[in-house]
Amino acid sequence: MADIKRILAGMTVREKIGQLTQYNANLFVDTDAALTGGNASMGLSDEDLSKVGSVLNFKTPCEMRKIQEKHLRRDRNKIPMLFMMDVIHGFRTMYPIPLALGCSFDTDIVEKCSRMAAREAVAGGVQVTFTPMVDYIRDARWGRVMESAGEDALLNGIMGAAQVKAFQGEDLSAPDNIAACVKHFAGYGGVEAGREYNAVELSEHIMREHYLPAYKKCLDAGAEMIMPAFNTLSGVPSICNSRLMKTILKDEWDFNGIVISDYGAVLDIIRLGVAEDEKEAARLAFENGCDIEMCSPTYFHHLEELIDEGVFDAKRLDEAVLRILDLKNRLGLFEDPYRGASETEEPEIYLSAAHRDIARNAAEECAVLLKNDNILPFSCNVKKIALIGPFADNHKIIGVWSCNGKDEESVTIKQGIERLVPNAEIILEQGCGDEWDDADKSGFDSAVKAAAEADIVILCLGEPQDYSGEGNTRADISLHKIQCELAEAVSSANPNTAAVTFSGRPIVLTSLAKNVPAILHMWFPGTEGGAAAANLLFGKANPCGKLSVSFPELTGQCPIYYNHLPILRDREKGAHHPFCSNYIECESVPLYSFGHGLSYSNFIYEDLTLSKDEITAEETIDVEITVYNDSNTVGKETVMLYMRDVAASNARPVQQLIAFEKVPFGAHERKTIKFKVTEQMLRFWNNDNKFISEPGEFRLSTGYADHLILTKKFILK
Ligand code: GLC
């Protein structure tokens, strides 16, 4: 390990400021890496560039090596650069998007995927990943819902913490581990109208109840870095929001890791009208604890001046630099600045059979069987298959934050089916395009003809993968009109039709669900998506995913989420009463609720028992839920425990997930799943910012959101 305090003592102020800056690789080498923001000229001298402390958006390990070598030749202090990248759902072997990973309710799956990504990323020259993104979400119109684990804070936090632990391992210096940066702090998922980069207005109560817990879980899991969000919160940009960055992050949570801005977010303080100029922006960001400025030059241009003017004590600069030198030291960069970066661009580990197996298994476990009127699974002895739709033979299913993943390396549904049922004749018909406004029905006739002649029809539909992700909000999240019309025409020609759908967000499937007897939702499943879909369609794998987010009946219901507060005069499904909480056009509940997901097994929830019907704050309740697999099909079921606090000083959600366990069942196997309920699990953040429980009646249920069963009551004394 290096003596970083000695190194620090020998650095000039400009050299120290260099450690607080991060720029795109394309300022240092020729690269065709995709940029994740603008690339305005930073107005930096070559001298300044020689002092830069970290790099993002490079493409290959060779580029990383070239940048590092050149830097170390020039750097007087021989401080290695830090190389960071958005390894969101895979580095080269892509696995399902995080919103899909949430549907697995399985930290083992998340851990296997993240470990694989870390191994591939290290070979690619990555030392820090800007992952996990744990922004709590409620509005499916927002493009970045695909990066989150969904609308439940408990699930989001568990999935985020699992990623942190898997990426960082026990010892950061171990060759296959990379540092994790949790993001975006805080409340980015609450952008108004789902509009990217828009303002966020959330009460402290809602923030603490839903939007903040997952970040805390990730920091408690040891995340080395945190990235403030682009958005303002109550009018103050997150990056210079002292409530967030000082009171909560530093004072309450005692975070002493590294804070890195989002891309150009320091300059955004000016654009948001909260700083007059660059110098003011630099002051506000540094004052609120931003250690590394990503892709903007305000620290280089003004921090030295601010220190000379006595606005900041030089000690604060040293503290920030030490945090960065310490991370580089613990990553072992002073001993090995290349840290496992492959000498070639195609290390043998990328897309290995073992990695493809991990990706395929994850895709199988994340898929959600939304509807199945006794159509699926299809038989492998089928003779003629009509494979129809824009996703029937489409490689673009790996997801939009695809890092070094390549669409063309994915397995399409057609390829997956060909491998699984090689003797079947496949009639392939695209039927229509995949753009939202496509109106060309010239492919319908041949699609309908193919359907009519086939034994089974597999409709492959959805939104293009570049309709989600950063900057891609949708004003209408309905499955495209032409695809709904194609589905209606095809399923009329052959009712033995199943739809496979792809999306980076919940999409409105109401029309599709009226016209087809089965819907298997794959999200964007990654490199092995088509193979996983084939296995699920033909019963080689049994669907077990449960929705991590609600699917609205109509876009106009957004934001819609399961853990809402009681709604006065809410109406039951199907009714419409005057002076009630009605939608004219649709129900008041989603088409598919959080926690929904079918299986080829038949799970019967037989009983839920409590060990006590009243407890003190010091006692616990043992809950037992008995489930029977009334089928010959082996399968997994995520058994969920929901709680309702019937009356408290704050209105409480009508249902909230407080525990879950994913359980394997053999054929005709009965199991009793046990949970312990403690007083801590009954707490909530009141309007005095106290995390408390209150005596009174509580209800415990199982099943899934909006479909709670076996409810039992108990009293907290
Ligand atoms: C982007 C994203 C952030 C990402 C960063 C670096 O704009 O907001 O999630 O980590 O820039 O690519």
Boltz pocket constraint, residues with backbone or C-beta under 6 A from the ligand:
constraints:
  - pocket:
      binder: B
      contacts: [[A, 36], [A, 37], [A, 56], [A, 86], [A, 130], [A, 183], [A, 262], [A, 263], [A, 470]]
      max_distance: 6.0
